[in-house]
Each structure stands twice: as structure tokens, then as C-alpha cells.
């Protein structure tokens, strides 16, 4: 588990719903759902209308939704957490650390996705 990251671009994102910290966020400002395209990862939690810092390029910290291996390509689960990409969904990040279970925080490299 890491709390080190090197974001190269952090944007201020206006949320359109409730979003937990360290979750993938859609371009519309909602917490990403399963397989969703994401614009980045929030640093803090917020509710609709809040402006929160969102890492868009570089490395960031993501909460995992399951065990993740080092160098796995990740996607968003139904709660905006990072899980291993297998066959479908937007590829959102690459794991720079492993996680042994859901609820752990790992450093990831954000990937452009659309």
C-alpha cells in the first residue's frame, strides 16, 4: 500500500454526484461505474457541486476493488475502484503496486482512455 504518487496534471473537477476519494471519475464529474471511461482519479471525496482535485495525468493513488497484480492493466468497477482489466471496459490505469484484496490503496499510472 502506497500513498506516494507523482501527478503531472491535477485539475479541479466539479462533481455531478457523490464521489469517494481515490476513485475513478467520468468526464461528467460522476463516480465511474463498471467499465466506464474516466477522466482521472479524485484525491478527496465530495458531493454534487463540490470542486475537488482530480489527477488526470501521471501517477495517482487508487482504491482497489479486488486483488491486483503488479503491472496489471486496470478498469473501473461499479464503485469506481480499480480492478484488473480482462476482456472489456475502458483501460484506465496500470498498477505500479500489487494489492492482495479490495479496499487497499495502490499507486497507478493513469492511461488515456476514450
N, CA, C and O atoms as a printed pandas DataFrame, in Angstrom:
     atom_number atom_name residue_name chain_id  residue_number  x_coord  y_coord  z_coord
0              1         N          UNK        A               1    0.837   -1.174    0.000
1              2        CA          UNK        A               1    0.000    0.000    0.000
2              3         C          UNK        A               1    0.883    1.237    0.000
3              4         O          UNK        A               1    1.856    1.335    0.747
4              5         N          UNK        A               2    0.513    2.181   -0.862
5              6        CA          UNK        A               2    1.333    3.368   -1.009
6              7         C          UNK        A               2    0.499    4.626   -0.912
7              8         O          UNK        A               2   -0.683    4.639   -1.255
8              9         N          UNK        A               3    1.123    5.662   -0.448
9             10        CA          UNK        A               3    0.496    6.970   -0.512
10            11         C          UNK        A               3    1.421    7.941   -1.237
11            12         O          UNK        A               3    1.304    9.156   -1.081
12            13         N          UNK        A               4    2.342    7.394   -2.033
13            14        CA          UNK        A               4    3.220    8.209   -2.852
14            15         C          UNK        A               4    2.682    8.233   -4.267
15            16         O          UNK        A               4    2.232    7.210   -4.782
16            17         N          UNK        A               5    2.725    9.396   -4.898
17            18        CA          UNK        A               5    2.322    9.495   -6.289
18            19         C          UNK        A               5    2.985   10.712   -6.905
19            20         O          UNK        A               5    3.456   11.604   -6.200
20            21         N          UNK        A               6    3.017   10.738   -8.241
21            22        CA          UNK        A               6    3.594   11.857   -8.972
22            23         C          UNK        A               6    2.620   12.296  -10.062
23            24         O          UNK        A               6    2.795   11.957  -11.232
24            25         N          UNK        A               7    1.597   13.050   -9.673
25            26        CA          UNK        A               7    0.687   13.548  -10.700
26            27         C          UNK        A               7    1.375   14.634  -11.524
27            28         O          UNK        A               7    2.068   15.490  -10.974
28            29         N          UNK        A               8    1.184   14.597  -12.843
29            30        CA          UNK        A               8    1.755   15.612  -13.720
30            31         C          UNK        A               8    0.721   16.678  -14.057
31            32         O          UNK        A               8    1.077   17.802  -14.412
32            33         N          UNK        A               9   -0.554   16.329  -13.948
33            34        CA          UNK        A               9   -1.636   17.285  -14.187
34            35         C          UNK        A               9   -2.773   16.982  -13.225
35            36         O          UNK        A               9   -3.375   15.910  -13.281
36            37         N          UNK        A              10   -3.063   17.927  -12.348
37            38        CA          UNK        A              10   -4.187   17.816  -11.435
38            39         C          UNK        A              10   -5.165   18.930  -11.785
39            40         O          UNK        A              10   -4.803   20.106  -11.791
40            41         N          UNK        A              11   -6.401   18.552  -12.076
41            42        CA          UNK        A              11   -7.445   19.508  -12.454
42            43         C          UNK        A              11   -8.437   19.678  -11.319
43            44         O          UNK        A              11   -8.554   18.810  -10.454
44            45         N          UNK        A              12   -9.147   20.788  -11.319
45            46        CA          UNK        A              12  -10.260   20.973  -10.402
46            47         C          UNK        A              12  -11.503   20.460  -11.115
47            48         O          UNK        A              12  -11.854   20.952  -12.187
48            49         N          UNK        A              13  -12.163   19.479  -10.527
49            50        CA          UNK        A              13  -13.332   18.846  -11.150
50            51         C          UNK        A              13  -14.583   19.195  -10.355
51            52         O          UNK        A              13  -14.612   19.014   -9.138
52            53         N          UNK        A              14  -15.621   19.697  -11.034
53            54        CA          UNK        A              14  -16.913   19.931  -10.404
54            55         C          UNK        A              14  -17.701   18.629  -10.481
55            56         O          UNK        A              14  -17.937   18.100  -11.567
56            57         N          UNK        A              15  -18.101   18.122   -9.336
57            58        CA          UNK        A              15  -18.784   16.824   -9.282
58            59         C          UNK        A              15  -20.268   16.953   -9.625
59            60         O          UNK        A              15  -20.907   17.964   -9.335
60            61         N          UNK        A              16  -20.794   15.903  -10.249
61            62        CA          UNK        A              16  -22.223   15.844  -10.578
62            63         C          UNK        A              16  -22.958   14.848   -9.689
63            64         O          UNK        A              16  -24.145   14.590   -9.890
64            65         N          UNK        A              17  -22.264   14.295   -8.722
65            66        CA          UNK        A              17  -22.838   13.326   -7.786
66            67         C          UNK        A              17  -21.852   13.072   -6.672
67            68         O          UNK        A              17  -20.793   13.697   -6.617
68            69         N          UNK        A              18  -22.193   12.160   -5.787
69            70        CA          UNK        A              18  -21.302   11.807   -4.680
70            71         C          UNK        A              18  -20.153   10.948   -5.196
71            72         O          UNK        A              18  -20.365    9.967   -5.909
72            73         N          UNK        A              19  -18.945   11.328   -4.829
73            74        CA          UNK        A              19  -17.745   10.610   -5.262
74            75         C          UNK        A              19  -16.848   10.404   -4.044
75            76         O          UNK        A              19  -16.593   11.343   -3.290
76            77         N          UNK        A              20  -16.376    9.184   -3.857
77            78        CA          UNK        A              20  -15.437    8.871   -2.781
78            79         C          UNK        A              20  -14.020    9.253   -3.204
79            80         O          UNK        A              20  -13.737    9.374   -4.396
80            81         N          UNK        A              21  -13.152    9.438   -2.252
81            82        CA          UNK        A              21  -11.747    9.735   -2.544
82            83         C          UNK        A              21  -11.069    8.530   -3.183
83            84         O          UNK        A              21  -11.394    7.382   -2.878
84            85         N          UNK        A              22  -10.127    8.808   -4.071
85            86        CA          UNK        A              22   -9.295    7.788   -4.724
86            87         C          UNK        A              22  -10.120    6.856   -5.620
87            88         O          UNK        A              22   -9.850    5.657   -5.705
88            89         N          UNK        A              23  -11.126    7.428   -6.284
89            90        CA          UNK        A              23  -11.973    6.669   -7.222
90            91         C          UNK        A              23  -11.877    7.300   -8.606
91            92         O          UNK        A              23  -11.604    8.492   -8.744
92            93         N          UNK        A              24  -12.105    6.478   -9.626
93            94        CA          UNK        A              24  -12.152    6.979  -10.993
94            95         C          UNK        A              24  -13.391    7.857  -11.168
95            96         O          UNK        A              24  -14.454    7.573  -10.616
96            97         N          UNK        A              25  -13.231    8.934  -11.953
97            98        CA          UNK        A              25  -14.299    9.899  -12.188
98            99         C          UNK        A              25  -14.498   10.053  -13.697
99           100         O          UNK        A              25  -13.533   10.087  -14.461
100          101         N          UNK        A              26  -15.767   10.147  -14.115
101          102        CA          UNK        A              26  -16.088   10.322  -15.530
102          103         C          UNK        A              26  -15.879   11.769  -15.964
103          104         O          UNK        A              26  -15.759   12.654  -15.117
104          105         N          UNK        A              27  -15.834   12.021  -17.272
105          106        CA          UNK        A              27  -15.735   13.408  -17.746
106          107         C          UNK        A              27  -16.902   14.280  -17.266
107          108         O          UNK        A              27  -16.753   15.498  -17.162
108          109         N          UNK        A              28  -18.054   13.679  -16.973
109          110        CA          UNK        A              28  -19.220   14.422  -16.498
110          111         C          UNK        A              28  -19.155   14.748  -15.011
111          112         O          UNK        A              28  -20.011   15.473  -14.505
112          113         N          UNK        A              29  -18.150   14.222  -14.299
113          114        CA          UNK        A              29  -17.989   14.515  -12.878
114          115         C          UNK        A              29  -18.660   13.532  -11.950
115          116         O          UNK        A              29  -18.799   13.802  -10.757
116          117         N          UNK        A              30  -19.078   12.395  -12.476
117          118        CA          UNK        A              30  -19.701   11.349  -11.653
118          119         C          UNK        A              30  -18.662   10.292  -11.298
119          120         O          UNK        A              30  -17.669   10.122  -12.006
120          121         N          UNK        A              31  -18.896    9.588  -10.201
121          122        CA          UNK        A              31  -18.032    8.455   -9.875
122          123         C          UNK        A              31  -18.209    7.420  -10.971
123          124         O          UNK        A              31  -19.339    7.078  -11.320
124          125         N          UNK        A              32  -17.121    6.921  -11.516
125          126        CA          UNK        A              32  -17.186    5.971  -12.625
126          127         C          UNK        A              32  -17.869    4.679  -12.194
127          128         O          UNK        A              32  -17.720    4.229  -11.059
128          129         N          UNK        A              33  -18.612    4.100  -13.111
129          130        CA          UNK        A              33  -19.231    2.801  -12.886
130          131         C          UNK        A              33  -18.413    1.716  -13.563
131          132         O          UNK        A              33  -17.305    1.970  -14.036
132          133         N          UNK        A              34  -18.952    0.524  -13.610
133          134        CA          UNK        A              34  -18.254   -0.618  -14.212
134          135         C          UNK        A              34  -17.904   -0.340  -15.664
135          136         O          UNK        A              34  -18.759    0.062  -16.453
136          137         N          UNK        A              35  -16.650   -0.556  -16.009
137          138        CA          UNK        A              35  -16.139   -0.446  -17.369
138          139         C          UNK        A              35  -16.153    0.967  -17.940
139          140         O          UNK        A              35  -15.909    1.136  -19.135
140          141         N          UNK        A              36  -16.428    1.984  -17.134
141          142        CA          UNK        A              36  -16.613    3.349  -17.630
142          143         C          UNK        A              36  -15.313    4.012  -18.069
143          144         O          UNK        A              36  -14.233    3.713  -17.560
144          145         N          UNK        A              37  -15.452    4.914  -19.022
145          146        CA          UNK        A              37  -14.360    5.802  -19.394
146          147         C          UNK        A              37  -14.166    6.783  -18.243
147          148         O          UNK        A              37  -15.138    7.282  -17.677
148          149         N          UNK        A              38  -12.924    7.056  -17.902
149          150        CA          UNK        A              38  -12.671    8.001  -16.816
150          151         C          UNK        A              38  -11.765    9.121  -17.296
151          152         O          UNK        A              38  -10.980    8.962  -18.230
152          153         N          UNK        A              39  -11.901   10.272  -16.620
153          154        CA          UNK        A              39  -11.049   11.413  -16.917
154          155         C          UNK        A              39   -9.883   11.486  -15.941
155          156         O          UNK        A              39   -8.867   12.120  -16.226
156          157         N          UNK        A              40  -10.030   10.833  -14.785
157          158        CA          UNK        A              40   -8.979   10.862  -13.787
158          159         C          UNK        A              40   -9.432   10.225  -12.492
159          160         O          UNK        A              40  -10.402    9.467  -12.463
160          161         N          UNK        A              41   -8.718   10.541  -11.414
161          162        CA          UNK        A              41   -8.973    9.961  -10.096
162          163         C          UNK        A              41   -9.023   11.097   -9.072
163          164         O          UNK        A              41   -8.153   11.968   -9.052
164          165         N          UNK        A              42  -10.050   11.075   -8.228
165          166        CA          UNK        A              42  -10.191   12.114   -7.209
166          167         C          UNK        A              42   -9.176   11.921   -6.095
167          168         O          UNK        A              42   -8.798   10.797   -5.765
168          169         N          UNK        A              43   -8.743   13.034   -5.522
169          170        CA          UNK        A              43   -7.868   12.978   -4.348
170          171         C          UNK        A              43   -8.687   13.023   -3.065
171          172         O          UNK        A              43   -8.267   12.501   -2.032
172          173         N          UNK        A              44   -9.866   13.655   -3.137
173          174        CA          UNK        A              44  -10.728   13.810   -1.973
174          175         C          UNK        A              44  -12.156   13.425   -2.333
175          176         O          UNK        A              44  -12.503   13.346   -3.512
176          177         N          UNK        A              45  -12.982   13.187   -1.325
177          178        CA          UNK        A              45  -14.394   12.884   -1.536
178          179         C          UNK        A              45  -15.180   14.179   -1.704
179          180         O          UNK        A              45  -14.729   15.249   -1.295
180          181         N          UNK        A              46  -16.361   14.068   -2.311
181          182        CA          UNK        A              46  -17.220   15.234   -2.455
182          183         C          UNK        A              46  -18.614   14.833   -2.893
183          184         O          UNK        A              46  -18.882   13.674   -3.208
184          185         N          UNK        A              47  -19.498   15.824   -2.906
185          186        CA          UNK        A              47  -20.880   15.622   -3.347
186          187         C          UNK        A              47  -21.155   16.545   -4.522
187          188         O          UNK        A              47  -20.321   17.379   -4.873
188          189         N          UNK        A              48  -22.328   16.393   -5.128
189          190        CA          UNK        A              48  -22.693   17.177   -6.299
190          191         C          UNK        A              48  -22.465   18.667   -6.060
191          192         O          UNK        A              48  -22.907   19.220   -5.053
192          193         N          UNK        A              49  -21.775   19.305   -6.993
193          194        CA          UNK        A              49  -21.471   20.728   -6.905
194          195         C          UNK        A              49  -20.125   21.048   -6.292
195          196         O          UNK        A              49  -19.601   22.144   -6.492
196          197         N          UNK        A              50  -19.551   20.109   -5.546
197          198        CA          UNK        A              50  -18.225   20.331   -4.955
198          199         C          UNK        A              50  -17.164   20.373   -6.048
199          200         O          UNK        A              50  -17.286   19.710   -7.077
200          201         N          UNK        A              51  -16.130   21.157   -5.810
201          202        CA          UNK        A              51  -14.960   21.187   -6.685
202          203         C          UNK        A              51  -13.842   20.450   -5.950
203          204         O          UNK        A              51  -13.441   20.849   -4.857
204          205         N          UNK        A              52  -13.344   19.377   -6.555
205          206        CA          UNK        A              52  -12.328   18.545   -5.909
206          207         C          UNK        A              52  -11.113   18.398   -6.825
207          208         O          UNK        A              52  -11.241   18.502   -8.045
208          209         N          UNK        A              53   -9.925   18.156   -6.238
209          210        CA          UNK        A              53   -8.749   17.901   -7.064
210          211         C          UNK        A              53   -8.828   16.505   -7.690
211          212         O          UNK        A              53   -9.145   15.519   -7.025
212          213         N          UNK        A              54   -8.530   16.459   -8.988
213          214        CA          UNK        A              54   -8.585   15.198   -9.732
214          215         C          UNK        A              54   -7.288   15.052  -10.518
215          216         O          UNK        A              54   -6.965   15.898  -11.352
216          217         N          UNK        A              55   -6.543   13.977  -10.254
217          218        CA          UNK        A              55   -5.330   13.692  -11.022
218          219         C          UNK        A              55   -5.733   13.142  -12.382
219          220         O          UNK        A              55   -6.488   12.175  -12.475
220          221         N          UNK        A              56   -5.211   13.781  -13.453
221          222        CA          UNK        A              56   -5.584   13.394  -14.810
222          223         C          UNK        A              56   -4.440   12.763  -15.603
223          224         O          UNK        A              56   -4.674   11.933  -16.482
224          225         N          UNK        A              57   -3.210   13.156  -15.293
225          226        CA          UNK        A              57   -2.037   12.623  -15.990
226          227         C          UNK        A              57   -0.963   12.332  -14.955
227          228         O          UNK        A              57   -0.788   13.088  -13.999
228          229         N          UNK        A              58   -0.249   11.236  -15.150
229          230        CA          UNK        A              58    0.837   10.871  -14.237
230          231         C          UNK        A              58    0.438    9.705  -13.364
231          232         O          UNK        A              58   -0.336    8.846  -13.786
232          233         N          UNK        A              59    0.959    9.665  -12.146
233          234        CA          UNK        A              59    0.594    8.598  -11.226
234          235         C          UNK        A              59   -0.300    9.168  -10.135
235          236         O          UNK        A              59   -0.249   10.357   -9.821
236          237         N          UNK        A              60   -1.121    8.288   -9.566
237          238        CA          UNK        A              60   -2.044    8.681   -8.513
238          239         C          UNK        A              60   -2.311    7.469   -7.628
239          240         O          UNK        A              60   -1.817    6.374   -7.895
240          241         N          UNK        A              61   -3.081    7.672   -6.595
241          242        CA          UNK        A              61   -3.458    6.594   -5.682
242          243         C          UNK        A              61   -4.908    6.204   -5.959
243          244         O          UNK        A              61   -5.786    7.066   -6.008
244          245         N          UNK        A              62   -5.159    4.905   -6.139
245          246        CA          UNK        A              62   -6.498    4.374   -6.402
246          247         C          UNK        A              62   -6.835    3.326   -5.350
247          248         O          UNK        A              62   -5.978    2.546   -4.935
248          249         N          UNK        A              63   -8.089    3.321   -4.930
249          250        CA          UNK        A              63   -8.573    2.242   -4.067
250          251         C          UNK        A              63   -8.915    1.047   -4.943
251          252         O          UNK        A              63   -9.544    1.198   -5.990
252          253         N          UNK        A              64   -8.501   -0.140   -4.516
253          254        CA          UNK        A              64   -8.765   -1.346   -5.304
254          255         C          UNK        A              64  -10.127   -1.949   -4.958
255          256         O          UNK        A              64  -10.624   -1.820   -3.839
256          257         N          UNK        A              65  -10.709   -2.610   -5.956
257          258        CA          UNK        A              65  -11.982   -3.303   -5.764
258          259         C          UNK        A              65  -11.805   -4.810   -5.666
259          260         O          UNK        A              65  -12.775   -5.545   -5.482
260          261         N          UNK        A              66  -10.565   -5.269   -5.791
261          262        CA          UNK        A              66  -10.224   -6.701   -5.728
262          263         C          UNK        A              66   -8.703   -6.793   -5.688
263          264         O          UNK        A              66   -8.011   -5.779   -5.769
264          265         N          UNK        A              67   -8.190   -8.008   -5.563
265          266        CA          UNK        A              67   -6.738   -8.200   -5.637
266          267         C          UNK        A              67   -6.252   -7.766   -7.020
267          268         O          UNK        A              67   -6.931   -7.980   -8.024
268          269         N          UNK        A              68   -5.077   -7.158   -7.057
269          270        CA          UNK        A              68   -4.485   -6.646   -8.293
270          271         C          UNK        A              68   -3.009   -7.015   -8.276
271          272         O          UNK        A              68   -2.343   -6.885   -7.249
272          273         N          UNK        A              69   -2.500   -7.472   -9.410
273          274        CA          UNK        A              69   -1.080   -7.807   -9.519
274          275         C          UNK        A              69   -0.291   -6.615  -10.057
275          276         O          UNK        A              69   -0.835   -5.774  -10.773
276          277         N          UNK        A              70    0.985   -6.550   -9.711
277          278        CA          UNK        A              70    1.884   -5.548  -10.239
278          279         C          UNK        A              70    1.812   -5.562  -11.765
279          280         O          UNK        A              70    1.855   -6.632  -12.373
280          281         N          UNK        A              71    1.703   -4.404  -12.383
281          282        CA          UNK        A              71    1.663   -4.203  -13.841
282          283         C          UNK        A              71    0.346   -4.602  -14.493
283          284         O          UNK        A              71    0.240   -4.560  -15.718
284          285         N          UNK        A              72   -0.663   -4.987  -13.713
285          286        CA          UNK        A              72   -1.981   -5.252  -14.305
286          287         C          UNK        A              72   -2.527   -3.982  -14.942
287          288         O          UNK        A              72   -2.333   -2.882  -14.425
288          289         N          UNK        A              73   -3.211   -4.145  -16.067
289          290        CA          UNK        A              73   -3.998   -3.055  -16.631
290          291         C          UNK        A              73   -5.302   -3.020  -15.857
291          292         O          UNK        A              73   -5.902   -4.064  -15.600
292          293         N          UNK        A              74   -5.745   -1.823  -15.484
293          294        CA          UNK        A              74   -6.929   -1.690  -14.638
294          295         C          UNK        A              74   -8.091   -1.033  -15.365
295          296         O          UNK        A              74   -7.921   -0.340  -16.368
296          297         N          UNK        A              75   -9.278   -1.279  -14.821
297          298        CA          UNK        A              75  -10.505   -0.601  -15.246
298          299         C          UNK        A              75  -11.290   -0.287  -13.974
299          300         O          UNK        A              75  -10.896   -0.669  -12.873
300          301         N          UNK        A              76  -12.386    0.404  -14.148
301          302        CA          UNK        A              76  -13.231    0.768  -13.013
302          303         C          UNK        A              76  -14.251   -0.321  -12.725
303          304         O          UNK        A              76  -14.813   -0.915  -13.645
304          305         N          UNK        A              77  -14.491   -0.582  -11.429
305          306        CA          UNK        A              77  -15.597   -1.478  -11.069
306          307         C          UNK        A              77  -16.855   -0.624  -10.875
307          308         O          UNK        A              77  -16.822    0.575  -11.152
308          309         N          UNK        A              78  -17.934   -1.195  -10.419
309          310        CA          UNK        A              78  -19.205   -0.489  -10.272
310          311         C          UNK        A              78  -19.135    0.652   -9.261
311          312         O          UNK        A              78  -19.999    1.529   -9.263
312          313         N          UNK        A              79  -18.118    0.653   -8.395
313          314        CA          UNK        A              79  -17.954    1.695   -7.377
314          315         C          UNK        A              79  -16.807    2.655   -7.678
315          316         O          UNK        A              79  -16.421    3.449   -6.820
316          317         N          UNK        A              80  -16.261    2.586   -8.892
317          318        CA          UNK        A              80  -15.174    3.483   -9.266
318          319         C          UNK        A              80  -13.807    3.070   -8.764
319          320         O          UNK        A              80  -12.844    3.826   -8.893
320          321         N          UNK        A              81  -13.706    1.857   -8.183
321          322        CA          UNK        A              81  -12.416    1.352   -7.695
322          323         C          UNK        A              81  -11.689    0.627   -8.825
323          324         O          UNK        A              81  -12.310    0.218   -9.806
324          325         N          UNK        A              82  -10.384    0.469   -8.687
325          326        CA          UNK        A              82   -9.591   -0.194   -9.703
326          327         C          UNK        A              82   -9.620   -1.711   -9.571
327          328         O          UNK        A              82   -9.383   -2.264   -8.497
328          329         N          UNK        A              83   -9.916   -2.370  -10.691
329          330        CA          UNK        A              83   -9.860   -3.832  -10.770
330          331         C          UNK        A              83   -9.121   -4.220  -12.044
331          332         O          UNK        A              83   -8.962   -3.399  -12.948
332          333         N          UNK        A              84   -8.676   -5.452  -12.116
333          334        CA          UNK        A              84   -7.931   -5.919  -13.285
334          335         C          UNK        A              84   -8.818   -5.966  -14.523
335          336         O          UNK        A              84   -9.916   -6.523  -14.500
336          337         N          UNK        A              85   -8.314   -5.363  -15.617
337          338        CA          UNK        A              85   -8.988   -5.412  -16.909
338          339         C          UNK        A              85   -8.733   -6.789  -17.502
339          340         O          UNK        A              85   -7.589   -7.243  -17.539
340          341         N          UNK        A              86   -9.785   -7.462  -17.969
341          342        CA          UNK        A              86   -9.618   -8.794  -18.552
342          343         C          UNK        A              86   -9.968   -8.774  -20.031
343          344         O          UNK        A              86   -9.100   -9.033  -20.864
344          345         N          UNK        A              87  -11.216   -8.474  -20.382
345          346        CA          UNK        A              87  -11.623   -8.528  -21.788
346          347         C          UNK        A              87  -12.454   -7.343  -22.251
347          348         O          UNK        A              87  -12.594   -7.140  -23.457
348          349         N          UNK        A              88  -13.014   -6.551  -21.339
349          350        CA          UNK        A              88  -13.867   -5.448  -21.781
350          351         C          UNK        A              88  -13.775   -4.271  -20.825
351          352         O          UNK        A              88  -13.294   -4.394  -19.699
352          353         N          UNK        A              89  -14.247   -3.132  -21.301
353          354        CA          UNK        A              89  -14.231   -1.920  -20.499
354          355         C          UNK        A              89  -13.049   -1.041  -20.844
355          356         O          UNK        A              89  -12.091   -1.482  -21.478
356          357         N          UNK        A              90  -13.131    0.212  -20.416
357          358        CA          UNK        A              90  -12.070    1.167  -20.684
358          359         C          UNK        A              90  -10.839    0.855  -19.829
359          360         O          UNK        A              90  -10.948    0.657  -18.619
360          361         N          UNK        A              91   -9.687    0.813  -20.461
361          362        CA          UNK        A              91   -8.425    0.628  -19.745
362          363         C          UNK        A              91   -8.036    1.981  -19.171
363          364         O          UNK        A              91   -7.747    2.910  -19.924
364          365         N          UNK        A              92   -8.025    2.107  -17.841
365          366        CA          UNK        A              92   -7.864    3.408  -17.207
366          367         C          UNK        A              92   -6.503    3.624  -16.548
367          368         O          UNK        A              92   -6.086    4.769  -16.377
368          369         N          UNK        A              93   -5.805    2.555  -16.177
369          370        CA          UNK        A              93   -4.542    2.714  -15.454
370          371         C          UNK        A              93   -3.735    1.422  -15.488
371          372         O          UNK        A              93   -4.234    0.366  -15.876
372          373         N          UNK        A              94   -2.467    1.532  -15.069
373          374        CA          UNK        A              94   -1.609    0.362  -14.899
374          375         C          UNK        A              94   -1.129    0.350  -13.453
375          376         O          UNK        A              94   -0.672    1.368  -12.933
376          377         N          UNK        A              95   -1.236   -0.810  -12.810
377          378        CA          UNK        A              95   -0.852   -0.937  -11.399
378          379         C          UNK        A              95    0.666   -0.883  -11.245
379          380         O          UNK        A              95    1.391   -1.666  -11.860
380          381         N          UNK        A              96    1.132    0.040  -10.425
381          382        CA          UNK        A              96    2.553    0.143  -10.111
382          383         C          UNK        A              96    2.893   -0.593   -8.825
383          384         O          UNK        A              96    4.054   -0.683   -8.428
384          385         N          UNK        A              97    1.850   -1.118   -8.182
385          386        CA          UNK        A              97    1.988   -1.915   -6.968
386          387         C          UNK        A              97    0.926   -3.004   -7.005
387          388         O          UNK        A              97   -0.042   -2.909   -7.760
388          389         N          UNK        A              98    1.106   -4.031   -6.197
389          390        CA          UNK        A              98    0.119   -5.097   -6.069
390          391         C          UNK        A              98   -0.785   -4.812   -4.875
391          392         O          UNK        A              98   -0.400   -4.109   -3.941
392          393         N          UNK        A              99   -1.995   -5.372   -4.922
393          394        CA          UNK        A              99   -2.926   -5.333   -3.785
394          395         C          UNK        A              99   -3.420   -6.754   -3.567
395          396         O          UNK        A              99   -3.652   -7.486   -4.529
396          397         N          UNK        A             100   -3.580   -7.144   -2.325
397          398        CA          UNK        A             100   -3.996   -8.510   -2.018
398          399         C          UNK        A             100   -5.501   -8.647   -1.841
399          400         O          UNK        A             100   -6.017   -9.762   -1.761
400          401         N          UNK        A             101   -6.218   -7.507   -1.779
401          402        CA          UNK        A             101   -7.670   -7.553   -1.567
402          403         C          UNK        A             101   -8.281   -6.205   -1.929
403          404         O          UNK        A             101   -7.572   -5.237   -2.205
404          405         N          UNK        A             102   -9.609   -6.164   -1.923
405          406        CA          UNK        A             102  -10.338   -4.909   -2.121
406          407         C          UNK        A             102  -10.067   -3.974   -0.950
407          408         O          UNK        A             102   -9.769   -4.419    0.159
408          409         N          UNK        A             103  -10.174   -2.673   -1.210
409          410        CA          UNK        A             103  -10.041   -1.687   -0.152
410          411         C          UNK        A             103   -8.622   -1.239    0.136
411          412         O          UNK        A             103   -8.395   -0.470    1.071
412          413         N          UNK        A             104   -7.666   -1.704   -0.648
413          414        CA          UNK        A             104   -6.289   -1.262   -0.474
414          415         C          UNK        A             104   -6.010   -0.104   -1.428
415          416         O          UNK        A             104   -6.688    0.053   -2.443
416          417         N          UNK        A             105   -5.019    0.692   -1.097
417          418        CA          UNK        A             105   -4.669    1.863   -1.893
418          419         C          UNK        A             105   -3.313    1.639   -2.535
419          420         O          UNK        A             105   -2.326    1.373   -1.849
420          421         N          UNK        A             106   -3.271    1.748   -3.878
421          422        CA          UNK        A             106   -2.046    1.494   -4.622
422          423         C          UNK        A             106   -1.756    2.649   -5.570
423          424         O          UNK        A             106   -2.655    3.386   -5.975
424          425         N          UNK        A             107   -0.485    2.787   -5.912
425          426        CA          UNK        A             107   -0.102    3.768   -6.919
426          427         C          UNK        A             107   -0.332    3.178   -8.303
427          428         O          UNK        A             107    0.000    2.020   -8.557
428          429         N          UNK        A             108   -0.906    3.989   -9.202
429          430        CA          UNK        A             108   -1.176    3.556  -10.563
430          431         C          UNK        A             108   -0.688    4.632  -11.544
431          432         O          UNK        A             108   -0.585    5.807  -11.192
432          433         N          UNK        A             109   -0.397    4.219  -12.752
433          434        CA          UNK        A             109   -0.086    5.132  -13.847
434          435         C          UNK        A             109   -1.364    5.309  -14.653
435          436         O          UNK        A             109   -1.894    4.340  -15.197
436          437         N          UNK        A             110   -1.864    6.541  -14.734
437          438        CA          UNK        A             110   -3.106    6.785  -15.477
438          439         C          UNK        A             110   -2.882    6.630  -16.974
439          440         O          UNK        A             110   -1.852    7.052  -17.501
440          441         N          UNK        A             111   -3.859    6.016  -17.665
441          442        CA          UNK        A             111   -3.797    5.805  -19.098
442          443         C          UNK        A             111   -4.872    6.644  -19.786
443          444         O          UNK        A             111   -6.001    6.711  -19.300
444          445         N          UNK        A             112   -4.542    7.283  -20.905
445          446        CA          UNK        A             112   -5.591    7.981  -21.651
446          447         C          UNK        A             112   -6.613    6.958  -22.134
447          448         O          UNK        A             112   -6.240    5.884  -22.607
448          449         N          UNK        A             113   -7.890    7.282  -22.019
449          450        CA          UNK        A             113   -8.930    6.358  -22.496
450          451         C          UNK        A             113  -10.114    7.150  -23.010
451          452         O          UNK        A             113  -10.385    8.260  -22.554
452          453         N          UNK        A             114  -10.812    6.565  -23.961
453          454        CA          UNK        A             114  -11.987    7.239  -24.546
454          455         C          UNK        A             114  -12.952    6.216  -25.075
455          456         O          UNK        A             114  -14.003    6.575  -25.606
